[in-house]
């Protein structure tokens, strides 16, 4: 039985500053799965995430991107978001003067305060302590990341792209995020994890290994984990991972 594809990246090439970052890259993202896009720093992972989301500076590329069979190449960020595509940033934004509750409600449509409470609790945040706090510098990076993911849980998007979800957070928060992945999948969301961490990679159902802007290999987690550990470790590429990256630390 073949898997249903929700997102198709079709022969995409992108240049930034005169340098080709994505190089005839193609991949199919299956509906209802947690996928990992893994590779060393500089492999093109975050660039691909930005291109899928349609961020400024990443919309002029060769090839095409299809969401549920429809080209989104000429759509802006807002149009892609309305289709149900969202991006969780590696470094979440700050919003001076906006409370956590209003931030979550802004993306959740017809949600109510109970939705906010449930979403915060899912990420291990006490609604009584966090709902009326501002989404600004008074929150740590890890807290802002969890607030952002709480908003995504409340939103229930069709496709979630998480850029380096383990960046700047402690072990407890990371475990909460891993639990959230299962909740999103159970609610019908498809998830893409952008990572160079073995620990994050192991949370996925399927993975793509990127190198120099193209897919070097794809398949099950054991296969990609082994390839990344053996091949990338011995590679003389300038962006090869160090031992801590390979161990997921």
N, C-alpha and C positions, 0 to 999 in steps of 0.2 A: 504493500500500500504506500503510495507516494505521499509526501508531506505537502500541505497547502502552504504556498509562499505568500507572506504578507508584504515583504519588501524585496525588491530586486535591484541590485546595483549592477548596471550593465555597461561594462567596458569604459569605466569612468577614469579620465585623466584630468589632473588639475595642476597648474603651475602657480607658484607664489614667489614673488620677487625674482622671477627669471629662472626658478628652480622647479623641476617637476617633482611634486610631492606624492601624487597618486598617479599610478602608471598602468593604464588599461586594466583597472581593477574590476572584477566581477564577483558577486556573491549573492546567494539566495538566503533570506532570513525566513525561517519557518514559523507559522502562526502558533502561538501558545508555548513556545520554547524559551529557555534562557540560553542565549548565545554569548560566547566570549570572543572578542577580537583582541588577540594577544600579540605582543611584539615588543622589541626593545624601544627605548626612547628614540624618537626620530623615524620610526617605521611608517608613520602616516596615520596612526590610529585616531588621534584627536582631530586631525584634519578631515578624516572620513566622517566622523561624528558631526562636525560642523557643516560639512557638505550635505549630509542627509537632512540636517535640520534647516539648511538654507540660510545660514548666518551671513551677514554682510561680509563681502570679500571672498566668499566660498561658493558663489552661485554661477560663476562663469567657468564651466568645465565642459570637456568633451564627453560624449556618451550620454547615458540617461539614468534616472532613478525612478522606479515605479513603485507606487504604494497601492496594494490591492489591484494591480493591473493598470493603474492610471499614472501617467507621467506627472511628476511633481517638479520637474526641472525648472519651470517658469513660475512656480509658486513662491511667495515670500514666507517668512517665518510664521506669521499669523495664519495664513492659509493652511500651512502644513499642520499647525497646532489644531486648527478646527477639524482636520481629518483625524486627529487623535495621536499625533506624534509629539513627544516631549523629550527634552534633554535635561538631565541632572548634571550640573556643572561640577568640574573638579574643584573649583573654588566658588561656592555659591555667592550670589550677589547680596549686597546689603541694601535695605530700603528704609531710609531715614523717615520716621514718622508713621510707618505702617506696622500695625500690630501683627503678631503671628496669626491670630484668628482671622483677621481680614485678608492676610496673605493667602491662607489656605482656602478661604471662601472665594477669593477672586478667581481661582482656577477650577473650582469644583462645581460651578454652575448653580444648581438649585439646592445645594447642600445647606445644612443647618448647623447649629452649634454642637449638636450631638455628633455630627460627622467629624467636626474638628476635634472633639474630645477623643473619639475612637482612633482617629488618625494619629494624634499625638501619643496616645497610649501605646499604639502599635510600635512606635519608635522609641518607647521608653521615656517619654517626656510627660511630666505631670501637667495636665491642662490647667490646674489651678495656679501653677507657677509660670507657665509659658504662654498661655493664650493671649494675655494682654501685654506681654513684653514686645518691644520693638524689634524688628528684624534689622538690627544695625550692629555696630561694633561692640555693643554690650554682650552680644552672643559670641561664643567662641566659634572657630571654624567648624569644629565637630558638631556643635549645636545647630549652626545654620544648615549644615548638610542634612542633619536629621529633620529639621523643620522643612526643608525643601522636599525631602522624601515623604514626609507626612502629607504635604500638599499633593504629591503625585498619587499617594494611596487614596486620598479623597477624590482626586480627579478621575481615577481609573482609566487612563489613556489606552489606546490600542497598541501603541509601541512606545517603550521607554528606552532611552539611551542613557546609560550611566557612565560618565567619564571618570575613571580612576576612583571608584566608590570608597576605597580604603584610604584615600589621601587625607592626612591630618586628623585621624580619629583614633580612639583607643580600642582595645580588644572588645570591651563590652558593647560599644557603639557599633563596631563592625559585625558582631554577632546579631545585633538587632537588624542591621541592614540585610544580612543574609536571610533572616527570618522574613523580612519584608519581601524579598525576591519570591519566596514561595507564596506569599499572600497575593502578590501581583499576578503571578502565574495562575493561581487558583481562581482569580477573578477574571481571567481571560486575557490579561495583558501579555504581550510579547516583550522580552527584555534583551537588550544588547549591553554587555559589559565591556567597556574599554579598559584594558589592564595590561600590566607587565608582571603582575603578581601571580605566583602559583596558587596561593591561597584563594584568591578571587576566581581564578580560572576553574578551580575544582567545584565551584558552585554552579557551573553551567552544564547544560545538556550536550552542547555541541560547540565547537570552536573553530576559528580561523586563525592561522598564523600569518602575520603580515611582515614583510621585509621590503624595504625600499619602495613602499607604495603599492605593492602587489601581494596577492595571496600566494604564499609559499607552500602552504599545506592546509588541509581542513579535515575534520572528522571528529571522532569521539575524544573525550577529555584525556584518556590514558595515552592515546596516540599523539595528541598535540603536546601534552605535558612532556612526554619522552622526547619528542622532536625538539621542543624548545630547550629542554635541559641539555641534550646531547649536542645538537647541531649549533645552536646559538652560543653555547658556552665555548665551543672550540673555534668559533668563527672569528676572523680578524677584522670584521666590520667595525668601524669607528664607534658605532652605537651598541656594541655587544653588551649584554647585561653583566653586572658583577655577581659574585656568588650569593649575596644577600637577596638580590632580585630573583635569582633562580630558586632560592629556597622559600620565596614568598614572604620575606621578612620586611 
